[in-house]
């Protein structure tokens, strides 16, 4: 994709933002003495709790960032905006990072917030067992996305080969909410939902055909990503994002902040049942990595899965798409330990 096309795609996204499509999650305004910076993601599930906490507590400002958050319709748009230099960092699924590496894009993952696979494969009420999935449509947010990868793992667990089972993977652009709506309206037959939301839909009658949480499996998910160019030119900005997120995770995991975290979950996930809110809270505090290092071994497991989608992914040297130097610096300086002592 050329730079002109990348900038054009990003500007289209910003137009949607100004039109109100992205307005609810956008922060504007100037803060004296702070660095203006854009952060983006297309994720809207409970895995974004630390970002919601950081904004509520003013942690971006605390670490010197006048941050504008842009909710992108799709992860590839965030990748394009990173490459174009329109945003400094993004939170995306690691599959998109590896895919970018295949094309030689200058992207690096600097932190991995989740390893435990807390997902459910939910189906329409009339699909009651694994065999009923054959010939059906499963919604994913895009090829190589986390929703795609966990669906492949769930199908493996159900002993269903997607090709032999004539499974059709339908891309529903946008956030998890879009896939939930497609499931509710009958546009698709199944989709993977994260944590408590998957359980919530199970209680509504959308059968949980496979629960990845019970398997104990791990896989990299939701990574803080930037470009080597930005990391070299603005190391203080990238470090500030990382400090903000680590402190937000510490605040999230502190039992003293349960009311705050639950309130944010209720608001952002549109929960109405107190039991669902409690379940969502428990899912969140059990999913975050206290020190979100990126595991090379985990990335290689991810690569193996991705090669099922695109065999050329095997050519990517995953060592080249991760950079643990920022995390290592914060670890060795004692910053991470100090944050947890305070919270």
C-alpha positions in Angstrom: 0.0 0.0 0.0 1.5 3.4 -1.0 1.9 6.2 1.5 -0.7 8.3 -0.3 -3.3 5.4 0.0 -2.3 4.9 3.7 -2.9 8.6 4.5 -6.1 8.6 2.5 -7.4 5.5 4.5 -6.5 7.2 7.8 -8.2 10.5 6.8 -11.3 8.6 5.9 -11.2 7.1 9.4 -10.8 10.6 10.9 -13.7 11.9 8.9 -15.9 9.1 10.4 -14.6 10.2 13.8 -15.6 13.8 13.2 -19.0 12.7 11.9 -19.7 11.1 15.3 -18.9 7.4 14.5 -15.9 7.4 16.8 -16.8 10.3 19.1 -17.7 8.4 22.3 -14.1 7.2 22.8 -12.2 10.3 21.6 -10.3 12.8 23.9 -9.4 16.2 22.6 -7.9 19.4 24.0 -4.4 20.7 24.7 -2.5 20.3 28.0 0.3 22.7 28.6 3.8 21.2 28.7 2.6 17.8 27.5 3.3 15.9 24.3 0.4 15.5 21.9 0.0 11.9 20.7 -2.5 9.7 19.0 -3.3 6.1 20.2 -5.5 3.8 18.3 -7.3 0.5 18.5 -10.3 -1.4 17.1 -10.8 -3.4 20.2 -13.9 -2.8 22.3 -14.0 -5.9 24.5 -13.1 -6.0 28.3 -9.5 -6.4 27.3 -9.4 -2.6 26.9 -10.2 -2.1 30.6 -6.7 -0.8 31.4 -7.1 1.9 28.7 -10.5 2.9 30.2 -8.9 3.0 33.7 -5.9 5.1 32.4 -8.2 7.7 30.9 -10.5 7.8 34.0 -7.6 8.3 36.3 -5.7 10.7 34.1 -2.7 8.4 33.8 -1.8 9.5 30.3 -1.6 13.1 31.5 0.4 12.0 34.5 3.0 10.5 32.3 3.2 13.6 30.0 0.9 12.6 27.2 -1.9 14.8 25.7 -3.4 11.7 24.2 -6.2 11.4 21.7 -7.7 8.0 21.4 -9.0 7.0 18.0 -11.3 3.9 17.7 -10.5 2.5 14.3 -13.1 0.4 12.4 -10.4 -2.2 11.6 -7.0 -3.2 12.8 -5.4 -2.8 9.3 -6.4 0.9 9.4 -4.4 1.3 12.6 -1.5 -0.5 11.0 -1.7 1.8 8.0 -1.8 4.9 10.2 1.2 3.7 12.2 3.2 3.2 9.0 2.2 6.6 7.7 3.3 8.2 11.0 -0.2 9.5 11.7 -0.4 7.8 15.1 2.4 6.9 17.6 1.1 3.6 18.9 -1.8 1.2 18.6 -3.2 -1.8 20.5 -3.8 -4.5 18.0 -3.9 -8.3 17.7 -0.5 -9.8 17.2 -1.5 -11.6 14.1 -1.7 -8.2 12.3 1.8 -7.5 13.6 3.2 -10.7 12.1 1.3 -10.1 8.8 2.9 -6.7 8.6 6.3 -8.3 9.1 5.6 -10.4 6.0 5.3 -7.3 3.9 8.4 -5.8 5.4 6.5 -3.1 7.4 8.5 -1.4 10.1 6.3 -2.5 13.0 7.3 -3.8 16.4 5.4 -5.1 19.4 6.7 -3.7 22.7 4.2 -5.2 25.2 1.7 -8.0 25.3 -1.2 -7.4 27.7 -2.9 -10.8 27.6 -1.6 -14.4 27.3 -4.4 -16.5 28.8 -7.1 -17.5 26.3 -10.3 -16.4 27.8 -12.7 -16.9 24.9 -15.9 -18.8 24.1 -17.1 -20.0 20.7 -20.8 -19.0 20.9 -23.4 -20.2 18.4 -27.1 -19.5 17.6 -29.6 -21.3 19.9 -30.4 -23.9 17.2 -26.8 -25.0 16.9 -26.4 -27.2 20.0 -23.3 -29.3 19.3 -20.1 -29.3 17.4 -21.4 -31.3 14.5 -24.1 -28.7 13.9 -21.4 -26.3 12.8 -20.6 -28.1 9.6 -21.5 -26.0 6.6 -22.1 -23.0 8.8 -20.8 -19.4 8.9 -18.5 -18.2 11.6 -17.8 -14.4 12.0 -14.3 -13.2 12.4 -13.0 -9.6 12.4 -10.5 -10.4 9.7 -8.0 -13.0 8.5 -5.3 -13.5 11.1 -7.2 -11.5 13.7 -7.4 -12.8 17.3 -11.0 -13.7 16.7 -9.9 -15.8 13.7 -7.1 -17.5 15.6 -9.1 -18.4 18.7 -11.8 -19.8 16.4 -9.3 -22.0 14.7 -8.1 -23.3 18.2 -11.7 -23.9 19.2 -12.4 -25.9 16.1 -9.3 -27.9 16.7 -10.6 -28.6 20.2 -13.9 -29.7 18.7 -12.1 -32.0 16.2 -13.5 -30.1 13.2 -11.3 -29.4 10.2 -12.6 -26.1 8.8 -12.1 -27.2 5.2 -13.6 -30.6 5.5 -16.4 -29.2 7.7 -17.1 -26.6 5.0 -16.9 -23.8 7.5 -17.2 -20.3 6.0 -15.3 -17.6 7.8 -17.1 -14.3 7.3 -15.2 -11.1 7.9 -17.4 -8.7 9.9 -15.3 -5.4 9.9 -15.1 -3.4 13.1 -15.2 -4.3 16.7 -16.6 -7.3 18.7 -19.9 -5.5 19.0 -20.4 -5.9 15.2 -19.9 -9.6 15.4 -22.3 -9.9 18.4 -24.9 -8.0 16.3 -24.4 -10.4 13.4 -24.9 -13.3 15.7 -28.1 -11.8 17.2 -29.6 -11.0 13.8 -28.8 -14.4 12.3 -26.3 -13.0 9.8 -23.8 -15.6 11.1 -24.1 -18.9 12.9 -21.3 -18.5 15.4 -18.5 -16.3 16.6 -15.8 -16.1 19.3 -16.5 -13.8 22.2 -14.2 -12.8 25.0 -14.6 -13.8 28.6 -17.6 -12.7 30.5 -19.3 -11.5 27.3 -19.2 -15.0 25.9 -20.7 -16.3 29.1 -23.3 -13.6 29.1 -24.4 -14.7 25.6 -24.3 -18.3 26.7 -26.8 -17.4 29.4 -29.0 -15.7 26.7 -29.2 -19.0 24.8 -26.3 -18.6 22.4 -24.6 -21.9 23.1 -21.0 -22.1 24.3 -19.7 -24.8 22.1 -16.1 -24.4 23.3 -14.6 -22.6 26.3 -10.9 -21.9 25.7 -10.5 -20.7 29.3 -10.9 -24.3 30.6 -8.0 -25.5 28.4 -5.4 -23.4 30.1 -4.0 -22.6 26.6 -2.0 -19.3 26.1 -1.4 -17.2 23.0 -0.2 -13.6 22.6 -3.1 -11.1 22.4 -3.6 -7.4 22.3 -0.2 -5.9 21.9 1.1 -2.3 22.2 2.6 -1.7 18.8 4.6 1.1 17.3 7.2 1.5 14.5 11.0 1.4 14.9 11.0 4.8 13.4 8.7 6.2 16.1 10.5 4.3 18.8 13.8 5.8 17.8 12.5 9.4 17.3 10.1 9.5 20.3 11.4 7.0 22.9 10.0 9.2 25.7 6.5 8.9 24.1 6.6 5.1 23.8 8.0 4.7 27.3 5.2 7.0 28.6 2.6 4.8 26.9 4.1 1.7 28.5 4.3 3.3 31.9 0.7 4.4 31.7 -0.5 1.0 30.7 1.5 -0.8 33.4 0.2 1.6 36.1 -3.3 1.2 34.7 -3.0 -2.6 34.9 -1.8 -2.2 38.6 -4.8 0.0 39.4 -7.2 -2.4 37.6 -5.9 -5.4 39.6 -6.0 -3.7 43.0 -9.1 -4.9 44.9 -9.5 -1.4 46.3 -10.5 -0.2 42.9 -13.1 -2.8 42.2 -16.0 -0.3 42.2 -14.1 1.9 39.6 -13.3 -1.0 37.3 -16.8 -2.5 37.5 -18.4 0.9 36.7 -16.2 1.2 33.6 -17.0 -2.3 32.5 -20.7 -1.7 32.9 -20.5 1.5 31.0 -18.3 0.4 28.1 -19.8 -3.1 27.7 -23.4 -1.9 28.3 -24.0 -4.4 31.0 -27.3 -4.3 32.8 -27.2 -7.4 35.1 -25.1 -7.1 38.3 -24.1 -10.7 38.0 -22.8 -10.1 34.5 -20.8 -7.1 35.8 -19.2 -9.2 38.6 -18.4 -12.0 36.1 -16.8 -9.5 33.8 -14.7 -8.0 36.6 -13.4 -11.4 37.6 -12.5 -12.1 34.0 -10.6 -8.9 33.7 -8.5 -9.2 36.8 -7.6 -12.8 35.9 -6.5 -12.0 32.3 -4.0 -9.2 32.5 -0.2 -9.8 32.6 1.3 -7.8 35.6 4.5 -7.3 33.6 3.4 -7.5 29.9 6.6 -8.8 28.3 6.3 -10.3 24.8 7.2 -13.9 24.7 9.2 -15.1 21.7 8.0 -18.6 22.3 4.4 -17.4 22.3 4.9 -15.5 19.1 6.3 -18.6 17.5 3.2 -20.6 18.5 1.1 -17.8 17.0 3.1 -18.0 13.8 2.4 -21.7 13.5 -1.3 -21.0 13.6 -1.0 -18.1 11.1 0.7 -20.4 8.6 -2.6 -22.4 8.4 -4.1 -19.2 6.9 -1.1 -18.1 4.9 1.8 -20.5 4.4 4.1 -17.6 3.6 3.9 -16.4 7.2 6.5 -19.1 7.9 9.0 -16.8 6.2 8.7 -14.1 8.9 11.4 -13.9 11.5 9.2 -13.2 14.6 12.3 -12.0 16.4 12.3 -9.0 14.2 8.8 -7.9 14.9 9.1 -7.6 18.7 11.2 -5.3 20.9 11.4 -6.0 24.6 13.9 -3.2 25.3 11.4 -0.8 26.7 9.9 -3.5 29.0 13.4 -4.6 30.0 14.3 -1.1 30.9 11.3 -0.6 33.1 11.9 -4.0 34.7 15.5 -3.4 35.5 14.9 0.1 36.8 12.5 -1.2 39.4 9.6 0.8 37.9 7.2 -2.1 37.6 7.8 -3.3 41.1 7.4 0.3 42.4 4.0 0.6 40.7 2.6 -2.5 42.4 3.9 -1.3 45.8 1.8 1.8 45.4 -1.4 0.1 44.3 
